C-alpha cells in the first residue's frame, strides 16, 4: 500500500502544469470590396501575429469579409446593418452579414455620399485614413497585349478613344467590367469611359447595353476574374482561341497580380493558365482606399475604438497594396459618380417582368430550396418599384413523364419578396426532373404581348432528360419557338459544371452559371443581365 501511494505522489509531483488559457482577444471586424479581400486578409494575419503577448496569446482576433454591393450599402448603414423583410406576413429583422468595426472603401466617394445622406455611423470624415493606392488598367493575355502593341506601340500615348477603337474594331475584342451598380471600382471605371470616350447620353446607353449583351455578367471584380479563368481554361474548347480569349478586363491593377498568383478568393483555377498583363492608360482613375471607422448602435466600446484607430494607423504605414506602381493622377469625382449611379438605376435598366422557374425535383431539394429562397430575399434593392417577379415550379409526376409548370407565387413587387421566398420554402420538392425544352414550350404558349426572360434555378440534373447529346439543340429550338420568352438564364446549384454551356438553334440570349457559395450575388448578376433581354 505504501509503494502504491508513493508512486501516486511521485506521479503528482512530476505532472506538468496545465497550460495557461489565453484571455479572449478583442474582436475587430473589417469589410472591403471582394477584390481587396486577399490583400487585407494577409495584412490582418500579420497584425495578429505581431500583437501577441509574452505567452504567445493574441491580443486581437480579426475577421475580414466582403462588403455589401454599393447599392445595398446605403440601406445597411442607414439601418444599423439590419434589414427588415416580410416573412409569412410578419416583419423579420436580420443582419447584412458581418457587422463592421471598420470599412476599407475603394474611394472616399462612398463614405462621403453616405455622410451626405445623414448616415450617423461614419463620423465626419476627418479621421479617415488613406491606406492604399492603385489604378484601373485594361488586363488581357500577353498575346493580346502584343497584338495591341503591333497597332499602337505605346497605347498610353494615344487618346483612350483610339485605343478603344483598336481593341474593338481592329482586334475584335470585348472590354468587360463588372456591373457598375454592384462594384465601386467598376462604377469609377465606367465614369472613366464616359469621360475618356466623350460619350453622349445615347452612346453611353449603347455602352451599357453592350456590357449586358457581351460582358461576362459579373457583379464583382472577383466574379469577373473567375469567369475569365473559366473561359481561358484548356477544356473550354468551344471558346478557345490562340492567344486566349479576345477579352480585355477593366480592373484594378492589384487584381491582375492576384489573378496571376492564384489569390482570387473562391476561384482556385486562376494562376494556372494564361497570365494577365496590365495595360495602363492615363485616362483611367487612380484608386485611393480609405479606412473608415464604423460605430454602429450598441457596438461601440472604448477598447474596440482604440484598436480600430491603432490598426488604421498601422495599415496606413504599410499600405494595402505596397508593391503596386501608381502613375495615374485622375481621381474619382463624387458628383459625377452619384449622377451615373442614379442614371443606371432609374433610367438605363428597363422595367423588368422576371419569371423564376424553380426545379422542384427531389434531387434539387437540398441545394435549391433554402439557398434560392434566401438569395431572392436579398434582391429588394436591385429591383425597381415597377419590377415584378413571378415564380413557377418545374417538375414531372413520374420519371420520364410530362413536364408540369405550376405557379408558386404570382407577380410580386420587391416589397413582397419575403413572402415569395417563404412560398418557395414551403413548396414540396418531391417531383421528378422534367425537360427544360418542354417547360419552355409551355411558357412560350402564354400569348403575352411582350416577351420576358426566364431564370431557371436547378441542380442541373434535368439536363439529362433532353435526349442525351442533343440537349443543346432541343433546348435551343424550344427557346427560339417560345414567343413569350426573351432569353434563358440557368443557375446551377450543387454542381461544379454546367452540362449545357451553350445552345444550338437559337439567336436568343442564353447563360448558364454556377451558383457556387455566393448565391445572392449570382442571382443579382442574373437579374441585371436579363434586364435587356426583350
Rosetta blueprint (number, residue, H / E / L):
1 X L
2 X H
3 X H
4 X H
5 X H
6 X H
7 X H
8 X H
9 X H
10 X H
11 X H
12 X H
13 X H
14 X H
15 X L
16 X L
17 X L
18 X L
19 X L
20 X L
21 X L
22 X L
23 X L
24 X L
25 X L
26 X E
27 X E
28 X E
29 X E
30 X E
31 X E
32 X E
33 X L
34 X H
35 X H
36 X H
37 X H
38 X H
39 X H
40 X H
41 X H
42 X H
43 X H
44 X H
45 X H
46 X H
47 X H
48 X H
49 X H
50 X H
51 X L
52 X E
53 X L
54 X L
55 X L
56 X L
57 X L
58 X E
59 X L
60 X E
61 X E
62 X E
63 X E
64 X E
65 X E
66 X E
67 X L
68 X L
69 X L
70 X H
71 X H
72 X H
73 X H
74 X H
75 X H
76 X H
77 X H
78 X H
79 X L
80 X L
81 X L
82 X E
83 X E
84 X E
85 X E
86 X E
87 X E
88 X L
89 X L
90 X E
91 X E
92 X E
93 X E
94 X E
95 X E
96 X L
97 X L
98 X L
99 X L
100 X L
101 X L
102 X E
103 X E
104 X E
105 X E
106 X L
107 X L
108 X H
109 X H
110 X H
111 X H
112 X H
113 X H
114 X H
115 X H
116 X H
117 X L
118 X L
119 X L
120 X H
121 X H
122 X H
123 X L
124 X L
125 X L
126 X L
127 X L
128 X L
129 X E
130 X E
131 X E
132 X E
133 X E
134 X E
135 X E
136 X E
137 X E
138 X E
139 X E
140 X E
141 X E
142 X H
143 X H
144 X H
145 X H
146 X H
147 X H
148 X H
149 X H
150 X H
151 X H
152 X L
153 X L
154 X L
155 X H
156 X H
157 X H
158 X L
159 X L
160 X H
161 X H
162 X H
163 X H
164 X H
165 X H
166 X H
167 X H
168 X H
169 X H
170 X H
171 X L
172 X L
173 X L
174 X E
175 X E
176 X E
177 X L
178 X L
179 X L
180 X L
181 X L
182 X L
183 X L
184 X H
185 X H
186 X H
187 X H
188 X H
189 X H
190 X H
191 X H
192 X H
193 X H
194 X H
195 X H
196 X H
197 X L
198 X L
199 X L
200 X L
201 X H
202 X H
203 X H
204 X H
205 X H
206 X H
207 X H
208 X H
209 X H
210 X H
211 X H
212 X H
213 X H
214 X H
215 X L
216 X L
217 X L
218 X L
219 X L
220 X L
221 X H
222 X H
223 X H
224 X H
225 X H
226 X H
227 X H
228 X H
229 X H
230 X H
231 X H
232 X H
233 X L
234 X L
235 X L
236 X L
237 X L
238 X L
239 X L
240 X L
241 X L
242 X L
243 X L
244 X L
245 X L
246 X L
247 X E
248 X E
249 X E
250 X E
251 X E
252 X E
253 X H
254 X H
255 X H
256 X H
257 X H
258 X H
259 X H
260 X H
261 X L
262 X L
263 X L
264 X L
265 X L
266 X L
267 X L
268 X L
269 X L
270 X L
271 X L
272 X L
273 X L
274 X L
275 X L
276 X E
277 X E
278 X E
279 X E
280 X L
281 X L
282 X L
283 X L
284 X L
285 X L
286 X E
287 X E
288 X E
289 X E
290 X E
291 X E
292 X E
293 X E
294 X L
295 X L
296 X L
297 X L
298 X L
299 X L
300 X L
301 X L
302 X H
303 X H
304 X H
305 X H
306 X H
307 X H
308 X H
309 X H
310 X H
311 X H
312 X H
313 X H
314 X H
315 X H
316 X H
317 X H
318 X H
319 X L
320 X L
321 X L
322 X L
323 X L
324 X L
325 X L
326 X L
327 X L
328 X L
329 X L
330 X L
331 X E
332 X L
333 X L
334 X H
335 X H
336 X H
337 X H
338 X H
339 X H
340 X H
341 X H
342 X H
343 X H
344 X H
345 X H
346 X H
347 X H
348 X H
349 X L
350 X L
351 X L
352 X L
353 X E
354 X E
355 X E
356 X E
357 X E
358 X E
359 X E
360 X L
361 X E
362 X H
363 X H
364 X H
365 X H
366 X H
367 X H
368 X H
369 X H
370 X H
371 X H
372 X H
373 X H
374 X H
375 X H
376 X H
377 X H
378 X L
379 X L
380 X L
381 X L
382 X L
383 X L
384 X L
385 X L
386 X L
387 X L
388 X E
389 X E
390 X E
391 X E
392 X E
393 X E
394 X E
395 X E
396 X E
397 X L
398 X L
399 X L
400 X L
401 X L
402 X L
403 X L
404 X E
405 X E
406 X E
407 X E
408 X E
409 X E
410 X E
411 X E
412 X E
413 X L
414 X H
415 X H
416 X H
417 X H
418 X H
419 X H
420 X H
421 X H
422 X H
423 X H
424 X H
425 X H
426 X H
427 X L
428 X L
429 X L
430 X L
431 X E
432 X E
433 X L
434 X L
435 X L
436 X H
437 X H
438 X H
439 X H
440 X H
441 X H
442 X H
443 X H
444 X H
445 X L
446 X L
447 X L
448 X L
449 X L
450 X L
451 X L
452 X E
453 X E
454 X E
455 X E
456 X E
457 X E
458 X E
459 X L
460 X L
461 X H
462 X H
463 X H
464 X H
465 X H
466 X L
467 X L
468 X H
469 X H
470 X H
471 X H
472 X H
473 X H
474 X H
475 X H
476 X H
477 X H
478 X H
479 X H
480 X H
481 X H
482 X L
483 X L
484 X L
485 X E
486 X E
487 X E
488 X E
489 X E
490 X E
491 X E
492 X E
493 X L
494 X L
495 X L
496 X L
497 X L
498 X L
499 X L
500 X L
501 X L
502 X L
503 X L
504 X L
505 X L
506 X L
507 X L
508 X L
509 X E
510 X E
511 X E
512 X E
513 X E
514 X E
515 X L
516 X L
517 X L
518 X L
519 X H
520 X H
521 X H
522 X H
523 X H
524 X H
525 X H
526 X H
527 X H
528 X H
529 X H
530 X H
531 X L
532 X L
533 X L
534 X L
